[in-house]
């Protein structure tokens, strides 16, 4: 899973995405991946690098009601993006790569990745949660949002 995620390249992957019927997610965000984004975007998304996480049977818990809307993509829907509303802070618990219990709090972009990957374990894709009128190709990301769409950022 790690090799597939890195080769894509992506910042997360869930086992069902590659045909493995297990509740396993992997995620990491590197300085290199972050360097491809605009500085304003990195700051708005609260995006920071973090080391590889492998979580078996992850369980998410929201730590606050605060949410944000940002564009997301997915290795399962390559070449497209859409705005999705997600919680800003979550706690995840499960088993680590070594089989030992883990629990961590995540915020910002890491929290978004965790929610995105855990959705895959329940058969949910970001397109099921997207602000529908924001769905677009990667080449059209810079186009303005349609009238009536909620603004990007923290709500």
Beta strands, then each sheet from edge to edge (+ up, - down):
strand 1: 12-14
strand 2: 24-29
strand 3: 50-62
strand 4: 67-72
strand 5: 80-87
strand 6: 89-95
strand 7: 101-107
strand 8: 136-137
strand 9: 153-154
sheet 1: 1+ 2- 3+ 6- 7+
sheet 2: 8+ 5- 4+ 9-
end
